[in-house]
Amino acid sequence: MIRPHDALPYRYVLTLPAMGSAVRIARETTEQVLAEWGVGPQEPCTGPALLILSELVANSVRHAAVLSPNVTVVYAGGPDAFAFGVHDRHPYRPALYTPVVAGSGRGLATVVELTLELGGSAVVRGDADEGGKSIWITLPLQRTGAPRDR
């Protein structure tokens, strides 16, 4: 099965220890990757993508670090889309499209809301061995032209 991010020609992978500094480093790396691929801060998805990514990495650090010493971000891009997956080795797969329950965090609800407002998609994919998962976000780009050659 071909997944939408498989068709995107540009890739970058970042693996970090599952600790608080991972959020800042992942956010800074995302800004650099987007800039290298020709996606500037004026692109409508840039700000929300940074917020979404920060929330997903923070969730991995906060909730999965006990079973997953690392968090990995996989970036994929092309002329019309930017996608990223945040992976950890905790087996719990959160439901993305459920109502917020009193006492629970709003982080994933915000992630899904921002993603859908931008015309994007969000999906949770489990590892083949069921020992971890990735949350993939795909956002459309409104710019013209292809990413710069690296």
N, C-alpha and C positions, 0 to 999 in steps of 0.2 A: 504494500500500500504506500503510495506517495503522499506525504503530508505536505501542506502548503509551504512550510518553511524549507522543505527539501528542494524546492524549485528555485530558491533564492541563491544567486551565485556567490555572494560575498559572505564570509564566515569569520568569526573571531570567538575564541573560548577563553574564559577567565575562571580560574579556580582559586578560592581564598579560604583561609581558616574561618570556621563558623564563629566569629566573634564580632563585637560591635563595630570595629573599624571596617569590616567587610562592606557595610552599607555605603560609607563614604567612598571607598576605593571603587566599588562597583559603579557608583554614580559618576565618578570622575572618568572612569574607563568608558562608560557609555557615551559621555560627552565627546571623548576623543574618537571613539569608533564612528559616531555619527558625523563628526567633522571630517574624518578621513574619507568617509563615503559620500561626502558632499551634501550632507543634511545639516543645515545650520539652525541656529536658535529661532529663526523666523518661521521655520516649518511648524504648522499647527500641532503636530503630534510630539514635538521635542519636549516641551515642559511636562505634559502629562506622562510621556514615556518615562521620564526621569522619576516622577513621583510614583508611578506604578512599580518600576523596578526597585526603588528604595523600599517600598512596602513589602514586596515579595522577598527581597533579601533579608529584611528585618524579621519577617515571619520565620524564615528558615533558621536564622540565628536564634530567635526567641524560642521557637517550638521544636526544632529538629536537632539542635546541636548535641543533645544528649546521645543520640544515635548516629549522628552525621557530623564528623569533625570538620568537613569541608562543605562549602556551597559553591556550585558551579553555575556560571551564566554563559549561555551559548547565544551568540548574536548571529542573525542572518539578515541579509539585506539585498535589495535589488532596486530597479528604477521606480517601482510603484509601491513597495512595502518594506517595512522594517519589523522584524520579529525577534523576540528574545525568549529564552526559556530559563527559568531559575530551577536548578536541580539540587535535591538533597537526598540522603539515603534513609530518611525516616519513612516508614511504610504508609503512614496515614495520608489519605487523599481527601483534601477538603472539598466540599461541595461548593462550587462557585455561584450557582444560580439558585440560592435559597434565601428566604427572607431573613433579615437580621433578627436574632433572638435577644431578648433583654438580658443584659449581663455579658453578651459576647462582644467581641471587637467588631469594628466596622471596616477594618482594613481590606478584607477581600471584597466586601460589598462595594467599597470605593473603587477598588481595582476594576471590578466588572463594570461598574457604572461609567467610569472614565473611558474604558475600552470601548464600550458600546456607543457612547456619545461620539467617539471619533470614527465610528463605522468599522471598528476592529472586531477581533474575536479573542476569546480566552478559553483554554482547554487544559485539563489536568491529564497527563499521560503517565501511567505507571511504568516502572522498569519491568523488563521481561521476567526478572526473578521475584517481582513483587516486593523487593526490599527498599524501594525508593520511588520518587516521582519527580516530574518536572511540571511546572505550570508555564504554559506557552502563551504569549501575547503576540498577536499579529496586528499591526496598525498600518492603514494605508498612508502613503505619502502623496502630497498634493503638488510636489515640485515637478519640474520638467527636467529631462536629461537623466543620464545614468550616473551612478556613483563614480567618483574619480578612480583611476587605476591606482592601486597601492604600490 
